[in-house]
Amino acid sequence: MNDRYVRQTVLPEVGDAGQARLAGASVLIVGAGGLGCPVMQYLAGAGVGRLAIVDHDVVEETNLHRQPLYTMSDIGKPKVEVARVALQRFNPGLQIEVHAERLTPQNAARLVAGADVAIDAADSFAVTYILSDACQAAAKPLVSASVIGMTGYAGAFCGGGPSYRAVFPEVSVDGSTCATVGVLGTAVAVLGGLQAHLALHLLLGLVPTVLGRVVTFDARRLAFGGFGFAGSPEPDAFVPFIAPDAVTTDDLVVDLRSLEEAPASPFARARRLDVETVTSLATPLPSRRVVLCCRSGQRALMAADRLRERGIANLALVALG
């Protein structure tokens, strides 16, 4: 056994057998940003044999206070490529596979199929639901986290436990993001480190399982909390996310972004409404599929809930990024 792991193999919860399990494991990491950096570093440090990293973004200077895997010289470079070089330099024995693309409804199932555990580190509503749907269908565990400001959570879903949709069928519509509200780098590091720990817990098969549990963290009060959700029922029906190129000319497309936010819509015949006025579509009830679009998917999810309450069930969502 490699001496680099001796300080963890001495643990009875790991041992040589556990280290061998980690070496043979594959983890999908979606998001190479603030949450993804500690996830990647700690899983690579623990000796997880294969890491598949998905992120379409490039390094920006505003990332550096919470993404210490990157440096000033990396600005403008694809995050996944910089991460691959850094991780292979850190632990050359690992297989690092990178995908410089967004997670989409088209590629999610394929990416999840090759993983033992999937990690949602993208902090995106659309990615979380798309990844949860793919993991639920493939019976693969999902570790998801989110941090805004100085608070956040991490939890373990699917893989025999309830899906993210079972626990969070609805979302807030306040639209807060790291760019608008801000985020403290150390709060992100705590939650990203917790994600890595949850993944190792699952890969090692420790008991009791972390599936069906959420841990919350308030960095202002230095308080941890959480709750269990084992046994939560799956929703009878849900509105799926689709890719922009899956929208057809027969669809009634609604762009929920304001003209100030997005002067031009990628859909030529899109109607411009917001979450408050989208219920006008219910009079009369449309005969074709309604596709709701916004930047992150958050407003689309809220609008879909309002339309379903008014009897419109043929719906789809698009996150335009």
Disulfide bonds with the S-S distance in Angstrom:
none
